[in-house]
Amino acid sequence: MIRIGIDIGGTFTDFALWDGDRAGYTAVHAMKMPSTPPDFARGVQDGLEVLLAEGRIAAGDPMLIVHGTTVSTNAVIERSGPPLALLVTAGFRDLLDVARLRVDRPVDLFARRALPIIPRRMVFEIDERILADGSIDRALDTAEVVTAARAALAQGAAAIAVCFLHAYRNPVHEAQAAAAIRAALGPVDVVLSHAVWPQQSEYERASAALLNAYARRALSGYLAALEAWIARRLPQARLLVTKSNGGVMAAAEATRMPIHTLLSGPAAGVTAARTLGAMLGEANLLTMDMGGTSTDISLIRDGAIMVSHDGRVGDFPLMMPVTAIEAIGAGGGSIAWRDGPVLKVGPRSAGARPGPACYGKGGTQPTVSDAYVLCGYLREDMPLAGGLALRRDLAEAVIAPLAAAIGRTAEAAAEAIIAVATANMLANALPFIARLGVAPAELTLMIFGGAGAIHGPLLAAEIGIGRVVVPRLASVFCGYGCLVSDLRYDVIRTVHGRSLAAADVVAAYAALKAEAEAWLAAQARAAVPGYEYAADVRYVGQSFDVAARISAEAAQAGDLGAIAASFHAEHNRLYGHAHPGQEIEIIALRLRIEGALPQPGAVALPPGAEPAVPRLVRARFDGAERDVDLHDWARLPPGWSAPGPLLVAQETATVVVPPGFSATIGVFGDLILERS
């Protein structure tokens, strides 16, 4: 079966195509198409039409299309969704405004608290109460619920979210509220917090319910239109959508629970990195995905993707498990500017339109990509993906005024822009690595994205990482990540406040496993399941908990001692200390199920012929221009090696090998850089 991964970026839409009858990873075909904001679906359709026209796919072929989408994310960040309403327990109307009472930027004197996603007038109190143990203190008055819902709809609400106190423990009142609204008012879109994510923390749970309702209105129409087009043009194709946890789900599930797509694009790239890292024997990776607008970094440790339970999208928390990603406001389109005498880069970006000046599409401000052109890393005689020709004269024209203001030549100013962008990345990457308890020297940097192959080696030289992997599919790596993602589903059971015996743990995990298997069966019957067990644990009196992974044997036996030992070990790894004699409490039990889907395997390239003779070009390193070799990546056989500085170019990416590094072509055609 043909499998196609598609990832939409701010500048390009990436495609990775694998014919299951051919060889593995080395046979994956890469293609980039310009993104088409605001109608991103058109870029997807245009790319599939190109694949049809080239004969790489046929309309009647059975195929799996795995799509990463930014539609829901953009709706939340831009706050472009419809009006919503929220029903809460009486006394908690200010839940969204109070939030967590923490200052996000304590050193910023001008910081302001983010406005809630809905105004206070759209929050309605319902006189009901369920206690922390799940018992009912005050029964729900369904007539009051219907009255509140009717008032919300009269004020223009397109959907109603419900978040009652302690519904994670006992959801009966939320279920009764939904049934009453639909019985009295018809097919109203009602989102229940316990159905989205049944965990304590009312603010985060209410936010999750609202985000799901918000994203659903944005994504459902988009997916419906895309599925209709696919059904017409590719009748044997099935559409899957990527998830924030690095997995995939059916399009119908994405329409029902679009909250799981909010961070899906960057997560696909990390999934791809883990897959390739396993092929190369690289278990500890720092991933760097640099596109036109931003750079995302993440960590893979001992072959496992780091997971976060406190992610954010825009101004709002996302407490379900997501791939741990740090976003940095630096990309190829980041705008360079002057703050008094200080040169700064980002966070504003030229975006897809007009884009950097060197694209020749009307850009009038200096960007990182323009700096690449003046430094010789990108060239006029080497068009970008999609045939986009670059113009050095336009890049020089926008950088020249900035250069004059700081008293440098245009080329020296371009190198300074790149240095500032690198410093921005360094300032974010080092704390991120430190928080996860890892030393840079232990890591290999895997870089991808349209600009990652240029900037990644420069960051590695600054951060102290001695080994860099540039995948052969670097510029479409998130598309490749969609292609190699498996079905993945997370479930949780909150047990905080209960005295747990082994039998309670066994029963809880059995219920979680049954729920997860039912989800997997609804997605794809042929998927082979795998399970990961974890528990959220803390010392009694501690204000935060730690997610500790436990073995399947310990989970199925309810081994409380094994859970405690895993927690102490993880606490020691993260914070440098543990207290095995101190009392602990288990907050929640977690289970992740994965259903394996067909994907390309590790098939090495055959020995190649002698590499082509490189051509000599001018590029700027360490403050001076010099002659360097420019190699054609496609004509370099496995085992080829050369010292930097040099450039290696392919149709969709250019790699900068800085001084002090050597470059080698690996067995799968990837470029591996080693510090000399």
C-alpha atoms as one frame of an Amber mdcrd trajectory, in Angstrom:
protein
   0.000   0.000   0.000   1.230   3.484  -0.870   1.707   5.800   2.090   1.952
   9.584   1.783   2.970  11.939   4.590   1.951  15.593   4.248   2.969  18.431
   6.552   1.854  22.039   6.104   4.334  24.736   7.055   4.114  28.504   6.923
   6.084  28.654   3.665   6.001  25.179   2.103   3.794  22.097   2.214   5.966
  18.967   2.386   5.242  15.562   0.866   6.969  12.234   1.566   5.860   9.304
  -0.604   6.627   5.626  -0.008   5.514   2.792  -2.254   5.290  -0.219   0.039
   6.432  -2.507  -2.780   9.779  -0.736  -3.106  12.819  -0.485  -0.858  12.670
   1.219   2.527  13.759   4.599   3.826  16.167   5.226   0.959  13.332   4.965
  -1.604  11.100   7.622  -0.017  10.357  10.393  -2.527  10.431  13.996  -1.257
   8.553  16.946  -2.720   7.797  20.501  -1.605   4.974  22.756  -2.749   4.313
  26.389  -1.777   1.776  26.677   1.041  -1.434  28.457   0.125  -2.641  30.464
   3.141  -5.358  30.923   4.151  -6.701  28.041   2.039  -4.088  25.468   3.082
  -6.102  22.573   1.639  -5.390  23.854  -1.847  -1.664  23.304  -1.332  -2.362
  19.705  -0.292  -4.545  19.126  -3.328  -2.001  20.770  -5.647   0.734  18.449
  -4.387  -1.369  15.327  -4.816  -2.261  16.455  -8.336   1.460  16.789  -9.132
   2.088  13.245  -7.866  -0.753  12.033 -10.107   0.591  13.931 -13.112   4.104
  12.548 -12.571   2.744   8.996 -12.416   4.086   8.391  -8.917   0.560   7.493
  -7.791  -2.562   6.465  -9.692  -6.106   7.505  -8.815  -7.164   3.918  -8.086
  -4.177   2.968  -5.900  -4.903   1.882  -2.318  -3.132   4.425  -0.166  -2.865
   5.877   3.304  -2.591   9.678   3.431  -1.296  10.946   6.786  -1.777  14.661
   7.163  -0.362  17.105   9.698  -2.503  20.218   9.878  -2.137  23.675  11.399
  -5.777  24.668  10.900  -6.802  24.063  14.518  -3.575  25.565  15.880  -3.991
  28.760  13.871  -7.592  29.128  15.024  -6.516  29.026  18.675  -3.464  31.277
  18.300  -5.364  33.834  16.220  -8.513  33.468  18.369 -10.483  33.236  15.156
 -13.002  30.663  16.349 -16.712  31.173  17.034 -18.260  32.362  20.340 -18.446
  29.620  22.972 -20.100  29.178  26.354 -18.976  27.332  29.489 -21.093  25.772
  32.236 -19.332  25.504  35.619 -20.164  24.541  39.184 -21.752  27.364  41.176
 -19.061  29.526  42.767 -16.508  28.918  40.023 -17.570  31.453  37.418 -14.161
  33.176  37.547 -12.282  29.937  36.915 -10.816  31.121  33.594  -9.821  34.566
  34.880  -8.175  33.290  38.072  -6.322  30.569  36.101  -3.146  29.660  38.037
  -2.249  33.044  39.579   1.295  32.711  38.280   3.201  35.363  36.340   4.501
  33.900  33.098   7.288  36.477  32.686   8.200  37.683  36.189  11.063  39.928
  34.949   8.889  41.712  32.380   7.431  44.852  33.967   5.013  45.221  31.057
   3.738  41.635  31.066  -0.033  41.286  30.988  -2.156  38.275  31.778  -3.654
  36.666  28.710  -7.362  37.147  28.236  -9.468  33.968  28.610 -10.637  32.334
  25.420 -14.231  33.406  26.239 -15.517  36.449  28.176 -16.966  36.120  31.688
 -20.495  36.830  30.444 -20.378  33.519  28.543 -19.637  31.518  31.706 -22.772
  30.192  33.452 -22.961  28.810  36.992 -24.933  25.631  37.686 -25.945  24.740
  41.237 -24.499  21.230  41.548 -21.640  19.676  43.501 -19.694  16.428  43.371
 -17.115  15.933  46.109 -13.486  14.928  45.661 -14.293  11.287  46.424 -16.915
  11.204  43.659 -19.956  11.306  45.922 -22.833  13.658  45.096 -23.296  16.553
  47.508 -25.918  18.490  45.503 -27.837  16.865  42.664 -27.950  18.497  39.253
 -31.025  20.532  38.337 -31.389  19.810  34.620 -33.934  22.622  34.193 -31.280
  25.114  35.316 -28.857  23.592  32.794 -31.349  24.011  29.946 -32.068  27.609
  30.967 -28.336  28.430  30.958 -27.806  26.702  27.601 -30.733  28.564  26.062
 -29.280  31.864  27.290 -25.858  30.955  25.878 -27.295  30.131  22.471 -29.282
  33.359  22.493 -25.994  35.236  22.979 -24.530  33.573  19.891 -22.685  30.572
  21.347 -21.842  28.041  18.633 -20.953  25.330  21.165 -21.216  24.730  24.907
 -18.424  23.303  27.058 -19.189  21.782  30.452 -16.656  21.564  33.292 -18.047
  20.610  36.677 -15.980  20.232  39.815 -14.458  16.733  40.232 -16.024  15.399
  37.031 -12.764  13.510  36.458 -13.787  11.344  39.439 -17.491  11.077  38.688
 -18.764  12.406  35.314 -22.452  11.740  35.962 -23.480  15.410  36.193 -21.657
  16.382  33.012 -23.320  13.501  31.160 -26.738  14.484  32.541 -26.180  18.100
  31.481 -25.373  17.108  27.898 -28.384  14.813  27.685 -30.704  17.529  29.039
 -29.429  20.169  26.604 -29.808  17.921  23.578 -33.232  16.681  24.652 -34.555
  20.210  25.080 -32.689  22.133  22.387 -31.818  19.601  19.691 -28.378  18.735
  18.251 -26.342  21.335  20.148 -22.546  20.908  20.050 -21.725  20.045  23.688
 -18.172  19.252  24.838 -17.678  17.572  28.225 -14.419  18.106  30.085 -14.166
  14.515  31.352 -14.520  13.213  27.792 -11.672  15.420  26.576  -9.233  14.678
  29.402 -10.403  13.297  32.814  -7.758  14.773  35.106  -7.951  17.006  38.151
  -7.049  20.710  37.816 -10.307  22.427  36.933  -8.757  25.367  35.087  -6.750
  23.161  32.723  -9.698  20.801  32.234 -12.064  23.685  31.436  -9.489  25.110
  29.023  -9.167  21.712  27.327 -12.937  21.467  26.832 -13.088  24.973  25.370
 -10.053  24.396  23.126 -11.638  21.225  21.792 -14.865  23.064  20.994 -12.911
  25.956  19.476 -10.736  23.725  17.306 -13.645  21.494  16.295 -15.433  24.340
  14.595 -12.273  25.211  12.651 -11.137  21.700  11.726 -14.373  19.871  10.958
 -15.160  21.854   7.802 -11.562  21.677   6.612 -11.335  17.903   7.023 -14.781
  17.350   5.515 -13.808  19.299   2.400 -10.448  17.526   2.126 -12.021  14.081
   2.577 -14.621  14.907  -0.079 -11.876  15.918  -2.531  -9.864  12.765  -1.751
 -12.950  10.585  -2.176 -13.489  12.106  -5.609  -9.884  12.048  -6.885  -8.386
   9.137  -4.893 -11.301   6.814  -4.096  -9.097   4.075  -2.565  -7.298   6.451
  -0.190  -7.859   6.739   3.552  -7.057   9.928   5.490  -5.333   9.898   8.883
  -4.356  12.966  10.917  -1.274  13.397  13.089  -1.523  13.947  16.845   0.371
  16.093  19.337   1.714  12.950  21.026   3.499  11.899  17.828   0.904   9.351
  16.711  -1.945   9.404  14.212  -5.713   8.935  14.298  -8.560   8.564  11.837
  -9.982  11.747  10.347 -13.322  11.116  12.087 -11.545  10.967  15.451  -9.680
  14.187  14.626 -13.019  15.866  13.917 -14.386  14.666  17.282 -11.249  15.442
  19.335  -9.274  18.071  17.398  -7.502  19.179  20.581  -5.096  16.315  19.919
  -3.946  18.020  16.687  -2.898  21.344  18.191   0.847  20.524  18.352   0.870
  17.755  15.775   3.117  19.283  13.100   6.330  19.599  15.153   5.603  16.274
  16.898   5.757  14.420  13.557   9.331  15.607  13.037  10.385  14.215  16.413
   8.752  10.879  15.549  10.767  10.836  12.323  13.960  11.572  14.272  13.353
   8.666  16.634  12.724   6.351  13.669  15.892   7.377  11.843  17.873   7.446
  15.085  16.938   3.801  15.694  18.205   2.921  12.197  21.512   4.717  12.846
  21.977   3.480  16.417  21.549   7.000  17.830  19.543   6.756  21.042  20.150
  10.258  22.475  19.148  13.052  20.122  18.502  16.752  20.272  16.175  17.476
  17.366  16.060  20.824  15.605  13.300  21.674  13.141  13.954  25.055  11.546
  11.468  26.351   9.038  10.576  29.730   7.650   8.913  31.092  10.792  10.261
  29.310  13.859  12.584  26.633  15.197  11.364  23.732  17.329  13.717  21.663
  19.466  13.002  18.428  21.306  14.834  15.567  23.006  14.993  11.821  22.512
  16.637   9.988  25.404  17.498   6.289  25.365  15.368   5.929  22.246  12.252
   7.388  23.917  10.613  10.674  22.963  10.368  13.073  25.887   6.744  13.716
  26.846   5.311  16.861  28.414   2.106  17.058  30.438   2.063  20.849  30.607
   2.283  22.003  27.019   0.860  25.264  25.734  -0.778  26.409  22.528  -0.948
  30.154  22.204  -1.981  31.539  25.605  -3.596  28.351  26.868  -2.450  25.232
  28.748  -2.618  21.764  27.221  -2.328  19.182  29.982  -2.656  15.942  28.017
   0.566  14.128  27.012   2.297  15.795  24.064   5.753  15.538  22.583   7.962
  17.897  24.613   8.889  20.699  22.213  10.487  24.090  22.834   9.507  26.687
  20.236  12.017  29.430  19.368  11.048  32.519  17.398  13.837  32.137  14.821
  13.442  30.830  11.284  14.599  31.499   7.762  12.004  34.262   7.459  12.801
  35.920  10.813  13.241  39.665  10.366  16.456  41.393  11.438  16.028  44.807
  13.020  17.785  47.344  15.187  16.792  48.200  18.766  18.911  51.325  19.235
  22.494  50.139  18.708  21.572  46.477  19.231  20.999  44.088  16.312  18.065
  41.750  16.893  16.489  38.911  14.923  12.826  37.857  15.249  10.357  37.024
  16.547   8.525  38.722  13.662   8.700  36.798  10.413   8.202  37.611   6.735
   6.090  34.426   6.501   5.088  32.786   3.238   3.864  36.054   1.758   5.714
  38.215   0.946   8.548  36.126   2.384  12.247  37.089   2.455  13.322  39.731
  -0.049  15.560  37.241  -1.880  12.433  35.280  -2.880  11.457  38.118  -5.203
   7.852  38.188  -3.968   7.800  41.695  -2.578   9.624  41.286   0.734  11.105
  44.577   1.923  12.726  43.680   5.260  16.030  41.866   5.916  15.653  38.267
   7.034  17.860  35.337   7.995  17.379  33.830   4.513  18.639  37.044   2.932
  21.695  36.724   5.170  22.210  33.148   3.961  22.295  34.427   0.376  24.873
  37.143   1.094  27.051  34.641   2.976  26.933  32.248   0.017  25.012  29.480
   1.799  22.074  29.884  -0.582  22.796  30.758  -4.198  21.095  32.357  -7.176
  22.102  29.449  -9.418  20.485  26.903  -7.076  16.680  27.404  -6.938  14.807
  26.398  -3.812  12.198  23.653  -3.752   9.378  24.296  -6.181  11.732  26.120
  -8.564  11.887  29.297  -6.484  14.865  31.305  -7.818  16.775  33.503  -5.365
  17.983  37.051  -6.005  21.151  38.264  -4.334  20.591  41.866  -5.412  17.297
  42.051  -3.500  18.872  40.491  -0.401  21.708  43.015  -0.514  19.277  45.904
  -1.023  17.351  45.164   2.204  20.409  44.378   4.329  22.471  47.386   3.149
  20.560  50.029   5.231  20.877  47.872   8.348  24.569  47.331   7.602  25.142
  51.073   7.237  23.401  51.734  10.542  25.719  49.358  12.408  28.811  50.382
  10.463  29.489  47.156   8.570  29.503  45.892   5.015  26.376  44.098   3.826
  28.184  40.740   3.942  29.501  41.346   7.469  26.018  42.419   8.592  24.591
  39.222   7.085  27.051  37.143   9.111  26.076  39.135  12.213  22.389  38.405
  11.566  23.166  34.689  11.433  25.225  34.958  14.634  22.372  36.706  16.482
  19.865  34.095  15.289  22.240  31.373  16.531  22.536  33.123  19.898  18.728
  33.232  20.185  18.590  29.483  19.622  21.410  28.863  22.090  19.664  30.898
  24.794  16.599  28.656  24.497  18.277  25.315  23.813  20.628  25.222  26.815
  17.928  25.742  29.503  15.671  23.237  27.723  18.413  20.585  27.794  19.245
  21.405  31.418  15.608  21.065  32.526  15.570  17.536  31.143  18.761  16.587
  32.964  21.026  15.961  29.960  24.531  17.214  29.079  25.019  18.475  25.480
  28.085  16.266  25.038  25.860  13.174  25.410  23.694  14.165  22.461  23.707
  13.972  18.694  21.996  16.877  16.943  19.531  15.817  14.237  18.538  18.782
  12.106  15.761  19.187   9.593  13.327  21.686   8.145  13.916  23.991   5.221
  16.598  26.049   7.020  17.772  23.473   9.572  20.525  22.021   7.385  22.108
  25.469   7.065  21.824  26.671  10.637  21.999  23.434  12.622  25.753  22.832
  12.276  26.369  26.455  13.302  24.298  25.875  16.463  26.097  22.586  17.193
  29.442  24.384  17.096  28.170  26.864  19.716  26.336  24.447  21.980  29.150
  21.917  22.320  27.611  19.009  20.421  30.188  17.024  18.470  28.017  14.961
  16.133  25.310  16.132  13.725  22.999  14.087  11.491  21.339  15.736   8.502
  18.718  13.306   7.139  18.569  12.821   3.384  14.923  13.935   3.717  15.800
  16.898   5.948  13.629  19.498   4.213  10.500  17.287   4.301  11.279  15.496
   7.542   7.967  16.312   9.233   6.234  14.895   6.151   8.392  11.781   6.572
   7.369  11.789  10.247   3.713  11.630   9.198   4.637   8.710   6.966   6.289
   6.690   9.780   3.881   7.541  12.625   1.815   4.814  14.263  -1.625   4.961
  15.832  -1.186   6.260  19.390  -3.641   6.920  22.202  -3.195   8.066  25.814
  -5.604   7.374  28.661  -5.472   8.427  32.306  -7.197   7.518  35.565  -6.930
  10.014  38.460  -6.491   8.207  41.799  -5.354  11.121  43.982  -6.811  11.001
  47.468  -7.429   7.249  47.443  -5.600   4.702  49.532  -4.384   2.276  46.887
  -3.828  -1.430  47.254  -2.296  -3.662  44.590  -5.772  -4.808  43.516  -6.839
  -1.182  42.917  -3.867  -0.579  40.628  -4.540  -3.824  38.730  -8.202  -2.906
  38.231  -7.391   0.645  37.131  -4.838  -0.462  34.550  -7.205  -3.166  33.271
  -9.914  -0.536  32.703  -7.439   1.767  30.952  -6.257  -1.076  28.737  -9.813
  -1.957  27.733 -10.549   1.673  26.821  -7.337   1.969  24.810  -7.944  -1.263
  22.911 -11.474  -0.163  22.027 -10.061   3.073  20.590  -7.440   1.218  18.582
  -9.985  -1.211  17.168 -12.068   1.720  15.942  -9.059   3.208  14.093  -7.555
   0.212  12.289  -8.251  -3.463  12.912  -4.908  -4.629  11.535  -2.769  -2.597
  13.944  -0.580  -4.620  16.327  -0.781  -3.053  19.820   2.069  -2.133  22.127
   1.668  -0.680  25.617   3.520   1.845  27.791   2.603   2.193  31.477   3.329
   5.173  33.718   2.237   6.778  36.969   2.219  10.401  38.173   3.814  10.337
  41.634   5.045  12.872  44.185   6.305  13.021  47.739   3.547  13.831  50.218
   3.365  17.618  50.488   5.164  18.210  47.186   3.477  20.749  44.890   4.296
  18.944  41.621   4.418  15.359  40.444   6.762  13.317  38.262   5.717  10.925
  35.500   7.497   7.619  36.185   7.470   4.857  33.585   6.862   1.351  34.905
   7.050  -2.072  33.329   4.014  -3.943  32.051   4.689  -6.677  34.605   4.659
  -4.187  37.494   1.472  -2.528  36.221  -0.395  -5.785  35.720   0.684  -7.040
  39.170  -0.133  -3.742  40.895   3.430  -3.615  42.234   3.426  -0.479  44.385
   7.070  -1.001  45.303   8.112  -0.962  41.655   6.129   2.248  41.086   7.878
   3.886  44.056  11.326   2.747  42.916  10.740   4.108  39.411   9.600   7.443
  40.848  12.662   7.777  43.098  14.984   7.005  40.181  13.303   9.532  37.859
  13.224  12.206  40.590  16.943  11.682  41.161  17.684  11.920  37.427  15.733
  15.149  37.033  16.658  16.954  40.243  19.807  15.246  41.521  18.263  13.888
  44.701  15.670  11.377  45.932  14.317  10.287  49.322  13.386   6.582  49.234
  12.336   6.619  52.883   9.817   9.421  52.461   6.121   8.758  51.948   4.802
   9.140  48.402   1.361   9.526  46.862   0.177   8.390  43.447  -1.781  11.078
  41.631  -2.762   9.301  38.419  -2.157   6.144  36.406  -1.452   6.386  32.683
  -1.420   4.053  29.719  -0.324   4.634  26.135  -1.262   2.199  23.384   0.451
   2.128  19.995  -0.804   0.356  16.909   1.938  -0.315  14.375   1.269   0.634
  10.746   3.347  -0.366   7.691   6.348   1.889   7.198   9.648   1.867   5.297
  12.469  -0.045   6.936  16.238   0.267   7.109  17.546  -0.674   3.658  21.127
   0.464   3.043  22.165   2.064  -0.221  24.331   0.013  -2.597  27.953   1.107
  -3.056  28.106   4.081  -5.394  30.455   5.258  -8.073  33.193   7.823  -7.550
  31.780  11.145  -6.339  31.433  13.956  -8.825  34.068  16.688  -8.801  32.787
  19.595  -6.693  32.698  23.130  -7.976  34.382  26.013  -6.217  32.175  28.768
  -4.777  32.591  31.698  -2.406  31.131  31.502   1.109  31.664  33.471   4.290
  33.016  31.855   7.481  34.605  33.404  10.578  34.488  36.941   9.242  36.021
  36.338   5.818  34.988  35.034   2.420  36.840  32.010   1.118  36.719  29.465
  -1.670  34.882  26.306  -0.601  33.767  23.131  -2.353  30.095  22.782  -3.278
  29.132  19.098  -3.567  26.043  17.578  -5.181  24.553  15.381  -2.429  22.868
  13.085  -4.961  26.263  12.190  -6.452  28.028  11.359  -3.180  28.223   7.595
  -2.447  28.005   6.036   1.033  31.350   6.340   2.777  32.387   9.602   1.087
  34.070  11.992   3.516  35.649  15.461   3.430  36.682  18.125   5.962  34.878
  21.466   6.252  34.288  24.185   5.472  32.184  23.105   2.515  28.619  23.072
   1.204  26.540  20.030   0.267  23.436  20.700  -1.815  20.409  18.680  -2.880
  17.191  19.685  -4.577  15.377  20.510  -1.338  18.154  21.448   1.106  21.661
  22.884   1.440  23.976  21.790   4.251  26.640  24.096   5.643  29.637  22.207
   7.050  31.496  24.832   9.120  35.212  24.870   9.908  36.147  22.287  12.518
  33.684  19.671  11.239  34.067  16.867   8.713  31.221  15.415   6.657  30.516
  11.759   5.785  27.717  10.089   3.799  26.150   7.311   5.902  24.844   3.932
   4.786  21.338   5.327   4.156  22.523   8.445   2.324  22.270  10.785   5.312
  24.997  13.359   5.929  26.853  12.922   9.221  29.018  15.712  10.594  31.717
  15.106  13.212  33.662  17.718  15.140  37.312  17.380  14.142
